[in-house]
């Protein structure tokens, strides 16, 4: 009897899961630990004003405003800090707490981003990467700081 009820419940909820896939299947990457000013997050096209303690997920795009900053703590103790007028995203984050293996891929479009490596970088120096519009940097040391100026296209 309970097994039938469970099957009916799963079948009834399945269509709802298809309507809200990002809410159900989104993978937590970290948590906002410090914040100054206004920081917005674009999650699947929805703009959200961040607050201390909010979780961030893979594929989230963050934007700090003028005179704003944000600090994020990932589950392996990697710390990310973004300064004013910075646009960055969490492209991928995987961490196995048992093996301490995984990867972190971040992209910074413009602004300043600092990375303090956690257990991922300590176990595999090639596992934490920051992509810019023109290059990819690897956090092979314990800290990495990147400043990206907006690209200016010249007329031909």
Buried (B, 14 or more C-beta within 10 A) or exposed (E): EEEEEEEEEEEEEEEEEEEEEEEEEBEEBBBBBEBBEBBBBBBEEEEEEBEEEBEBBBBBBBBBBEEBBBBBBBBBBBBBBBBBBBBBBBBBBBBEEEEBBBBBBBBBBBBBBBBBBBBBBBBBBEBBBBBBEEEEBEBEEEEBEBEBEEEEEEEE
